[in-house]
């Protein structure tokens, strides 16, 4: 782990401590730095996890409009499916669907959960970061394997280049 991000996290935590305490004496600064460094070192795997390298920022920015269009399409498809269910034209089978994204980063899992919750007909019930699993309550659960593959394909094709 590089020292730069750890030093920055420690400094920001120490500054936060000083503002909370409301005192900027030398002892408060020293104590705040000591405690913040100890906390960041103790929790470095949680605060500053090392994971797979992210794609370059320029590539992510270029692909973001495509990802945004895919999100709009996903929301539109979900809206159409729920409208069909409400109108009685679809098969109403609610259920729980488990999606496993083993190569997703924690940020990627959160973005995926938010995007899929935006789409009508699905809500995140549980988020297991260690197993890289998301539990969704979905409507129209007639073909769970197809729905699971559709959601995994959305992640691989549209989201992973922007939010891995």
N, C-alpha and C positions, 0 to 999 in steps of 0.2 A: 504494500500500500504506500502510495506517495505521501510525503509529509505535508505537501501544500494543502490538500483538502482537509487534512486533520487539523492543521494550524488554523485555517480559516474557520472551521467549525468551532474550534476551541475559543478563538477570539470572539466570534459572534455570541457564543454562549456566555463568555465572561462579560461582554458588554451588556447583554440582557440581564445578567446578575446585578451589575452595577446600577442599571436603571431601576430594577426592582427594589434594591436596597436603598437607593437614593443617596448614596454616599460615595464620594470619589477619592477617599484618602488612599495613601500608599498601601496600607494594610488591607483595605477592601479590594483594591486592584490585585494585589498579590494573592489574596485568598481566593478571589474570583477566578483568576487564571489557574491557580493550582487545582481548584475543584473542577473547573471546566475541562482542563487537560485530562484529569483522572477520569471524568465521566466519558469523554470522547474515546479515550483509549479502552476503557472497559466495555463500551458499547459500539466499537468501531465496525463490527460486522453488521450491526443493525443500522447504524447511522450512515455509514459509508460502505455499502456492500460492493464487493468486487464482482463483476459479472462480465458477460460477453461485451466486447466493445460495441458501442452504438454506431450506426451508420453516420457518415459525415453530415454535418449540419446542412450544408448546401443541398445535398441529395434529399434530405428529409424535407426541406423547405420546398423544393421543386415538386415532390410527390404529395405534399399536403393537399393541394386542390383536388387531386384525384381521390385521395382518401376522404375528403369532405364530400365529394360527389357520391362516393360509395356509401357514406353514412346517410345522406339524404335519400338515396335509393333504398337502403335498408329500412329506414323509417317509413318510406312510402309503401314498401312491400308489407311491412308489419301492419300498417294502417289498413291496407286492402284486405289482409287476412282477417283482422279483427272485425272489419265491417262485414265481411262475408259470414263470419260466425254469428254476429249479432243479427244479421238478416235471415239466418237459418239455412244458408246455402253451404256451410262448411260443417265438418265433423268436429264437434266440441268435445275434445278429450284433453282436459288440463292434466298436467303432470310435472314431475321434477326431472330436469335434464342435467346431466353432469358433463361438463366440458373440461377436458384436460389439455393444457397448452404447455408442454414440457420445456419448450425453448423460449418462453416469454419471460421478460424481465418483470419486476414488480410494477413498474410504471406501465408496461404493456398490459398486464393483467387488469390494472385499475381502469385504463382507458377502454379496454375491451368490455369490461363490466358496465361502464358508463354508456358506451355506445349501444350495447345490446339492450340496456334498460330504456334508452331513448325510444327504441322501436316498440310500438304498442304490441302487447301480447307476450312480453317476457319481462321478468323482474329477477334481479339477483337476490338469492336467499342467503347464500353462504359463500365465503371467499377463503380458500385455504391456500395461503401463499407458499408454504413449504412443499405441498404436493402439486402446486400449480394447477389447482382445480377450482372451478366455479360451478356453483349449483344455481340453476335457474328454475323458476316456476314459469312454465310456458303454456299457452293455449294452443289448441290444435296439435296435440302431442301424438298424432296418429302414426307417424313414422319417425321414431326418435333417432334412429341411426342416420336417416337422411338429414334431419334437422341438425344433428351433431356435426355431420360432414359439411353442411352448408355454413354453419358458424365457424368451423375450423378453417374452411376455405376463405371466408371473409378475412379472418385474421392473417393467414399466410399471404394472401394476394394483395390486400389493400392496407391493412394496418401495420404489419411487421416492417415494411420499408420506412414508415414514419415513426411509429412508436413500437419498437421491438419488444 
